[in-house]
Amino acid sequence: MSREEIVNVLEAFGLTGSLRGTGELAGVSHHIVAGCVAERDEGRLGGVGPVGRERIIDPLLAKIG
């Protein structure tokens, strides 16, 4: 699922408070809704995390170490 889809599912869950109701509203299975809610509660959103970026020092690390 994309970030946008996950956000839509979680917003719908906030409105309905029901896994099955959210599934019907968002057009996904209630099992998917349960997974999204569980991952949100654990602090991780379906593999969505910070994106790694190259640091300015990265090309020089080989010379330093």
Rosetta silent file (secondary structure, phi, psi, omega in degrees, C-alpha in Angstrom):
SEQUENCE: MSREEIVNVLEAFGLTGSLRGTGELAGVSHHIVAGCVAERDEGRLGGVGPVGRERIIDPLLAKIG
SCORE:     score description
SCORE:     0.000 S_00000001
   1 L     0.000  147.447  177.659    0.000    0.000    0.000 S_00000001
   2 L   -81.137  165.956  177.998    1.138    3.534   -0.653 S_00000001
   3 H   -58.375  -41.738 -178.476    1.522    6.140    2.080 S_00000001
   4 H   -62.479  -41.814  179.357   -1.603    7.888    0.840 S_00000001
   5 H   -65.450  -40.417  178.942   -3.661    4.690    1.036 S_00000001
   6 H   -63.519  -44.125  178.852   -2.428    3.978    4.566 S_00000001
   7 H   -61.974  -42.089  178.657   -3.299    7.500    5.673 S_00000001
   8 H   -61.954  -41.499  179.006   -6.762    7.164    4.115 S_00000001
   9 H   -64.132  -44.156 -178.546   -7.343    3.870    5.936 S_00000001
  10 H   -68.718  -35.347  175.552   -6.244    5.340    9.272 S_00000001
  11 H   -65.429  -42.497  178.779   -8.397    8.435    8.770 S_00000001
  12 H   -64.550  -36.836  177.919  -11.397    6.248    7.960 S_00000001
  13 H   -65.562  -37.303  176.498  -10.694    4.173   11.074 S_00000001
  14 H   -62.449  -33.155  179.658  -10.652    7.361   13.124 S_00000001
  15 H   -77.509  -41.933 -173.170  -14.109    8.198   11.789 S_00000001
  16 H   -93.911  -36.638 -175.939  -15.715    4.791   12.151 S_00000001
  17 L    71.798   10.723 -176.190  -13.804    3.144   14.988 S_00000001
  18 L  -128.144  134.529  178.966  -14.637   -0.185   13.362 S_00000001
  19 H   -65.657  -46.400 -178.577  -12.338   -2.486   11.402 S_00000001
  20 H   -69.634  -40.857  177.970  -15.100   -3.783    9.154 S_00000001
  21 H   -62.437  -40.076  177.547  -16.695   -0.362    8.695 S_00000001
  22 H   -65.864  -41.772  178.839  -13.333    1.090    7.759 S_00000001
  23 H   -59.151  -42.706  178.573  -12.709   -1.744    5.331 S_00000001
  24 H   -67.440  -41.297 -178.680  -15.997   -1.066    3.581 S_00000001
  25 H   -67.664  -41.358 -176.574  -15.408    2.689    3.543 S_00000001
  26 H   -89.409  -11.094  179.332  -11.817    2.442    2.276 S_00000001
  27 L    76.602   31.970  177.241  -12.457   -0.499   -0.055 S_00000001
  28 L  -131.161  170.500  178.380   -9.992   -2.870    1.614 S_00000001
  29 L   -71.199  149.855  176.766  -10.227   -5.961    3.786 S_00000001
  30 H   -66.190  -20.837  176.027  -10.751   -5.515    7.512 S_00000001
  31 H   -68.117  -39.252  177.142   -7.571   -7.588    7.948 S_00000001
  32 H   -65.070  -42.254  178.318   -5.584   -4.877    6.144 S_00000001
  33 H   -60.431  -45.474 -179.769   -7.178   -2.243    8.362 S_00000001
  34 H   -60.401  -39.960  178.740   -6.229   -4.230   11.470 S_00000001
  35 H   -65.464  -42.694  179.227   -2.637   -4.478   10.242 S_00000001
  36 H   -63.723  -43.215 -179.301   -2.398   -0.745    9.559 S_00000001
  37 H   -66.546  -42.595  179.601   -3.844    0.129   12.965 S_00000001
  38 H   -62.945  -43.472  179.683   -1.542   -2.329   14.759 S_00000001
  39 H   -66.636  -37.132  176.144    1.525   -0.968   12.980 S_00000001
  40 H   -62.296  -43.761 -179.087    0.461    2.598   13.785 S_00000001
  41 H   -66.263  -28.587  178.175    0.064    1.674   17.445 S_00000001
  42 H   -84.528   -7.939  178.529    3.541    0.087   17.437 S_00000001
  43 L    93.383   11.196  176.853    5.043    3.229   15.922 S_00000001
  44 L  -134.324  139.388 -174.191    5.677    1.904   12.437 S_00000001
  45 E  -113.313   85.212  171.915    3.415    2.359    9.435 S_00000001
  46 L    52.132   44.890 -179.563    3.534   -0.534    7.015 S_00000001
  47 L    79.305   -0.911  178.302    7.206   -0.239    6.156 S_00000001
  48 E   -81.090  121.895 -179.228    6.895    3.485    5.775 S_00000001
  49 L  -149.009 -171.123  179.899    9.860    5.081    7.414 S_00000001
  50 L   -65.836  146.087  179.758   12.444    7.738    7.016 S_00000001
  51 L   -93.320  127.745  179.208   14.099    7.986    3.653 S_00000001
  52 L   -72.779  137.297  178.117   17.877    7.722    3.718 S_00000001
  53 L  -124.050  151.863  177.503   19.751   10.586    2.141 S_00000001
  54 L   -72.197  135.340  176.948   23.367   10.928    1.185 S_00000001
  55 L   -91.449  158.580 -177.614   25.361   13.040    3.602 S_00000001
  56 L   -64.468  -26.281 -177.136   27.913   15.562    2.455 S_00000001
  57 L   -88.238  -13.133 -175.403   30.695   13.579    4.158 S_00000001
  58 H   -50.848  -45.408  179.110   29.807   10.192    2.626 S_00000001
  59 H   -63.576  -22.401 -176.997   32.304   10.408   -0.288 S_00000001
  60 H   -91.524  -11.807 -176.466   35.086   11.199    2.193 S_00000001
  61 H   -59.562  -35.472  179.060   34.422    8.377    4.659 S_00000001
  62 H   -64.975  -34.718  179.776   36.607    5.943    2.714 S_00000001
  63 H   -76.490  -31.078 -177.394   39.574    8.317    3.006 S_00000001
  64 H   -76.377  -46.839 -172.832   39.023    8.982    6.699 S_00000001
  65 L   -93.596    0.000    0.000   38.570    5.412    7.909 S_00000001
